[in-house]
Amino acid sequence: MQIALIIGLGNPEKEYAGTYHNVGADFIAYLRETDAFSAPANRLLTPDTFMNETGEFVRRTLIKTKVKPEGLLIVHDDSDIALGKIKYAFGRGAAGHKGVVSIITALKTKNFWRLRIGIRGHTNRSKAGAFVLRKISTENKIMLRNSFKEAVLKMPLLLSGKQY
């Protein structure tokens, strides 16, 4: 099924801007500001809810837009992936990501696409909760932006409805 809706996760308040936990929302902003991906504006969304309460927003949005979960791409940070790396996934469990847990619970399915953006630095061995709300350094912002570019390059296959 073709991707019809892309939602980038993050937290809505200004204090969370520029943190690792907001890279999903940052990816949506990147798509909008660079015109790297041409799609109607209503296909690119960022929730106005906190990360851990995203599920209900996603559920209501799918109902409103008549998009099935299989046509949804959720973009989020992933502390199990190295900084600068990305992975597309379909039908996987949340692996402890509370925003994804919220979505799976609200939709009663894990059958949707995810773009997992790596945020784990090579020297960072602490638990995700200890660093996801830290501000991203300039050097790491460059690495993340490069991973956004890579994700966009790989996106056409996904959006065409072909298996990735």
N, C-alpha and C positions, 0 to 999 in steps of 0.2 A: 504494500500500500504506500502511496506517495505521502510525504510529509506535508501537512497543511497548516501546521501551527508550531511555532518555535517559542518556547518560554525559557527565559534565563533567570535562574534563582539568585537571590540576594536578600539583604535586609534593607528596608526602605528609609531608615533614618540616616541623616548626614554623618553621624559619628561612625557609621559602618562603611562609608564610601572609601574606596582605596584599600580595602582589606581583602585578604585571600578568600573569605567566605562570599564575597560579592563578584567573583569572576564570571559567574553565569550572567548576571546583569551587565557586567562590563562587556561581555561578548556581544550582547544585543546592542549596546551602545556603539561598539566597534562596527557592527554591521550597518547601523544607521548612519554613522558619521563618515564612513569611507565608501559607502555605496558598494561595498564588496559583494553584496548579495542583493540582487534586485527582486523584491517581493513587495506586495502591498503592505502598508504599515500595520494593518490589523493581523498580519501573520507573525509579527515580532512583538512579544510582550514581556514585561517584567511585572511580577505581582506587586501589589501594594501591601502585602502582608509580610510578616516575619518568616524567615526561612523555614522554621519548624512547623509553621501553620499554613504552608503553601497548598496542601492537598485540596482543601475546600475551594480555593481560588481556581485551581486547575480543573476541578470537577465542574464548577459552574461555567467556566469558560468553554469547556468541551460541549456542554449542553447548549449553551448560547450559540456557538459557532457550528454545531452539528458535526464536529470532528470526532471521529472514533479514536480511542487511545492509540491504536496502531499508526495513526497519522500525526502523532504528537512527538516532538523532539524537546526534551528537557535538557538544559545546559546547566552544569553545576561544577563546583570545585570538587576535587577528589584527592584526598591526602594519601591514598594508596598508590598514586602515580607520581612519578618524578616531575618536578617543575619543568615546564616547557614541553611536556609530552601530552598527547591527547589520545583518547580512545572513544570510538563509537560503540555502543552496545544496545542490544535489544533483549527485553524479557529477563533481565537480570535482577537479582535481589538488591537491596539497598546498601549492603555492606556497612551498615551503621550510620549512613548519612541520613540525618533526621529529616531533612527536607524531602528526600526521596521516600523515606518511610511514610511521611505524611501523605504523599501523592499516591503511593501504592495502597495505603489504607483507604483513602477517599475514593479511588477509582475501583477498588477491589480487583485490581489486576496489576501485573508488572509488565504487561505486554505493550510497552511504548519504547520509543527510542530515547537514548541518552547520549549526550556528548559530555564525556568526563574529562575535565581539564585538570591536569596535574599541578599540584601546588607544593609537593613535598620537596624541600631543598635537600641536597645531597648530605648536608651536615646536620639536618634537623631530625633528631631521633625521638623527640617528645611526642606525646599524644596530640592528635589533631586539635582538640579543644584548647590546647596551650598556645597555638599559633594562628588559627584560622581568622581570628579577629585582629591580628596585627596588621599594621600598615605595610603595604608592599614597597620594597625598596625600588629605586630607579632601575637598578640592574635587573631585578626580577620582573619589573614591568615590561622591560624590553623582551625578556624571555617569554613572558605571557603573550605579548603582542605577536611574537613570531609563532606561537602555538595557535593563536587565533587565525593567522594567515594560513597555516597548515590545515586547520579545520575547514576553512572556507574552500580551499583547494579540493578537499575530499568530499565536500557537501553535495556537489551535483549528482553523484551516483546515488546518494541517499535520497535526494529530492526527486530523482527521476523514477523512483519506485523500484529500482534494482537492488538486489541484495548487496550489502557492503562487505 
